[in-house]
Amino acid sequence: MIAYIIRRLLLMIPTLFGIMVINFIVIQLAPGGPVEQTIAELQGTALDSTARVTGGGQEVLGSQDNIGAGSGNSQYRGARGLDAKFIAEIERMYGFDKPMHERFWLMMKSYVTFDFGNSFFKSRSVIDLIGDKLPVSISLGIWTALLIYGISIPLGIAKASRDGTPFDFWTSTVIIIGSAIPGFLFAIFLVVLFAGGTYWSIFPIGGLVSENWDNFSWTAKITDYLWHMVLPITSLVIGSFASLTMLTKNSFLDQINLQYVTTARAKGLSEQRVLYGHVFRNAMLIVIAGFPAAFVGILFTGALLTEIIFSLDGIGLLGWEAAINRDYPVLFGTLYIFTLLGLLLGLIGDITYMLVDPRIDFEAREI
């Protein structure tokens, strides 16, 4: 097993590198980069005697002399009328004075040591920005994943053992209705109903904790934190547990119809012993296989609209703003961390296979 883990860790290096290469090329070639945004801002302030643009802790000062008769052949959209030397200074500020391959190499070299540089537009280091936003996303991801799996697995087992009964029919109806409602729409409904939108103001909205949280006792701190999590977690769980419930049910039904289950029942074992002592180990393999992808999806993508609606300043919102503003250090830094985390969770999922079913032999696998 140790050899398999080492092989997987080594395989992560070219995988991570390939993902970063593809995304770097696509994003770099897309129009509307930081240089173009700076040029647009300068053009918008051209009537001022001085235009000041700050990026990554640096400043570029442009006067009327620079925003006059300049180069008309620039590669940047909207650069007409700006002096070529001034555009070159903006390129230098953002690192665009170097060729694309050199920029990528320098970026990956610093990323090995988790040095993600500074944001172009927030004048803060990327690692500090991620550190500030991470508690929100981690809270949403962990609680949502725990509740989804905690609800879906027992419910799926119960549906499988009662297949075709009224219980199975009515729970399937509820699941279909829940899956048909978009998560963001249900989130808005919760805000309107319970967060002072139109009816009751029961739950708070905005942030993980209250402003005076530091003054609370430990019991009050925990209660306040959980109280803030109720609505966003509920909106995430409602739209996500349906597929996992049906997957669990179908996996158990496939196993229940096999010969070894009939043999176990013929030996006089109770239904609970058959389900949880024999069927559970085999049926749960396919459910566990989807956990890493599900967790990453909840943590970084599924929570984006939830963060916006409930005013939660998390990683999803940070990545979205970086993509819109072409804040490349933040964009590539979060992409690097997301990808690395996803690869590590995939390895953890494989290791979990062995814990559920020791018959799986990792050493016999080639990769």
ChimeraX attribute file (.defattr): number of C-alpha atoms within 10 A of each C-alpha:
attribute: neighborCount
match mode: 1-to-1
recipient: residues
	/A:1	13
	/A:2	9
	/A:3	11
	/A:4	18
	/A:5	17
	/A:6	12
	/A:7	13
	/A:8	16
	/A:9	13
	/A:10	11
	/A:11	13
	/A:12	17
	/A:13	12
	/A:14	10
	/A:15	14
	/A:16	16
	/A:17	13
	/A:18	12
	/A:19	13
	/A:20	18
	/A:21	15
	/A:22	10
	/A:23	13
	/A:24	18
	/A:25	13
	/A:26	10
	/A:27	16
	/A:28	13
	/A:29	11
	/A:30	9
	/A:31	12
	/A:32	17
	/A:33	19
	/A:34	20
	/A:35	22
	/A:36	20
	/A:37	17
	/A:38	21
	/A:39	22
	/A:40	16
	/A:41	14
	/A:42	24
	/A:43	18
	/A:44	11
	/A:45	16
	/A:46	17
	/A:47	12
	/A:48	13
	/A:49	10
	/A:50	16
	/A:51	19
	/A:52	15
	/A:53	17
	/A:54	15
	/A:55	21
	/A:56	18
	/A:57	14
	/A:58	12
	/A:59	12
	/A:60	16
	/A:61	14
	/A:62	20
	/A:63	17
	/A:64	14
	/A:65	12
	/A:66	19
	/A:67	22
	/A:68	13
	/A:69	13
	/A:70	18
	/A:71	14
	/A:72	14
	/A:73	11
	/A:74	15
	/A:75	9
	/A:76	16
	/A:77	15
	/A:78	15
	/A:79	23
	/A:80	19
	/A:81	16
	/A:82	23
	/A:83	19
	/A:84	18
	/A:85	12
	/A:86	18
	/A:87	21
	/A:88	13
	/A:89	15
	/A:90	23
	/A:91	17
	/A:92	13
	/A:93	19
	/A:94	17
	/A:95	14
	/A:96	16
	/A:97	13
	/A:98	12
	/A:99	9
	/A:100	14
	/A:101	12
	/A:102	11
	/A:103	15
	/A:104	15
	/A:105	12
	/A:106	10
	/A:107	17
	/A:108	18
	/A:109	13
	/A:110	12
	/A:111	16
	/A:112	9
	/A:113	8
	/A:114	14
	/A:115	15
	/A:116	23
	/A:117	18
	/A:118	22
	/A:119	23
	/A:120	24
	/A:121	20
	/A:122	15
	/A:123	13
	/A:124	15
	/A:125	19
	/A:126	23
	/A:127	19
	/A:128	13
	/A:129	18
	/A:130	18
	/A:131	13
	/A:132	13
	/A:133	18
	/A:134	18
	/A:135	15
	/A:136	21
	/A:137	22
	/A:138	16
	/A:139	18
	/A:140	25
	/A:141	22
	/A:142	15
	/A:143	16
	/A:144	26
	/A:145	23
	/A:146	13
	/A:147	15
	/A:148	22
	/A:149	20
	/A:150	12
	/A:151	16
	/A:152	22
	/A:153	20
	/A:154	14
	/A:155	20
	/A:156	25
	/A:157	24
	/A:158	17
	/A:159	25
	/A:160	23
	/A:161	18
	/A:162	14
	/A:163	14
	/A:164	10
	/A:165	11
	/A:166	11
	/A:167	13
	/A:168	17
	/A:169	14
	/A:170	11
	/A:171	14
	/A:172	16
	/A:173	11
	/A:174	12
	/A:175	19
	/A:176	14
	/A:177	13
	/A:178	18
	/A:179	15
	/A:180	12
	/A:181	12
	/A:182	14
	/A:183	23
	/A:184	21
	/A:185	14
	/A:186	20
	/A:187	22
	/A:188	19
	/A:189	14
	/A:190	19
	/A:191	24
	/A:192	15
	/A:193	16
	/A:194	18
	/A:195	19
	/A:196	15
	/A:197	13
	/A:198	10
	/A:199	11
	/A:200	12
	/A:201	14
	/A:202	12
	/A:203	16
	/A:204	20
	/A:205	23
	/A:206	15
	/A:207	17
	/A:208	22
	/A:209	19
	/A:210	16
	/A:211	8
	/A:212	8
	/A:213	15
	/A:214	10
	/A:215	9
	/A:216	13
	/A:217	10
	/A:218	11
	/A:219	8
	/A:220	12
	/A:221	17
	/A:222	13
	/A:223	14
	/A:224	17
	/A:225	16
	/A:226	15
	/A:227	17
	/A:228	19
	/A:229	24
	/A:230	14
	/A:231	23
	/A:232	26
	/A:233	23
	/A:234	17
	/A:235	22
	/A:236	27
	/A:237	22
	/A:238	21
	/A:239	21
	/A:240	23
	/A:241	24
	/A:242	22
	/A:243	15
	/A:244	21
	/A:245	26
	/A:246	20
	/A:247	19
	/A:248	26
	/A:249	24
	/A:250	17
	/A:251	22
	/A:252	24
	/A:253	19
	/A:254	13
	/A:255	17
	/A:256	20
	/A:257	10
	/A:258	11
	/A:259	9
	/A:260	14
	/A:261	18
	/A:262	12
	/A:263	12
	/A:264	17
	/A:265	13
	/A:266	10
	/A:267	9
	/A:268	10
	/A:269	14
	/A:270	12
	/A:271	13
	/A:272	11
	/A:273	14
	/A:274	19
	/A:275	21
	/A:276	13
	/A:277	14
	/A:278	16
	/A:279	22
	/A:280	20
	/A:281	16
	/A:282	18
	/A:283	24
	/A:284	18
	/A:285	19
	/A:286	13
	/A:287	16
	/A:288	16
	/A:289	16
	/A:290	13
	/A:291	18
	/A:292	20
	/A:293	15
	/A:294	18
	/A:295	19
	/A:296	19
	/A:297	15
	/A:298	23
	/A:299	25
	/A:300	20
	/A:301	17
	/A:302	20
	/A:303	28
	/A:304	22
	/A:305	18
	/A:306	26
	/A:307	22
	/A:308	15
	/A:309	17
	/A:310	22
	/A:311	15
	/A:312	23
	/A:313	20
	/A:314	28
	/A:315	27
	/A:316	26
	/A:317	22
	/A:318	18
	/A:319	22
	/A:320	15
	/A:321	14
	/A:322	20
	/A:323	16
	/A:324	11
	/A:325	16
	/A:326	23
	/A:327	21
	/A:328	22
	/A:329	22
	/A:330	28
	/A:331	23
	/A:332	23
	/A:333	22
	/A:334	23
	/A:335	17
	/A:336	20
	/A:337	15
	/A:338	17
	/A:339	18
	/A:340	16
	/A:341	14
	/A:342	18
	/A:343	22
	/A:344	15
	/A:345	17
	/A:346	18
	/A:347	17
	/A:348	15
	/A:349	18
	/A:350	17
	/A:351	16
	/A:352	15
	/A:353	21
	/A:354	15
	/A:355	11
	/A:356	16
	/A:357	14
	/A:358	11
	/A:359	9
	/A:360	14
	/A:361	12
	/A:362	18
	/A:363	12
	/A:364	9
	/A:365	9
	/A:366	7
	/A:367	12
